[in-house]
C-alpha cells in the first residue's frame, strides 16, 4: 500500500487513510510529481 505514505500529509493520518479510496489517482499523481521534483533537484545538485 504505497498511498498510505501520502495519508500523512496536512489532512492527518486517520483522515488521509479514509480518503485513500476516494482519491487514489490524485494521490498517485501528487506522489509522482513530488518524486519527479525531488529527482530534478537531485540531478541539479549533482
Secondary structure, 3 states (H helix, E strand, C coil): CHHHHHHHCCCCHHHHHHHCCCCHHHHHHHHHHHHHHHHHHHHHHC
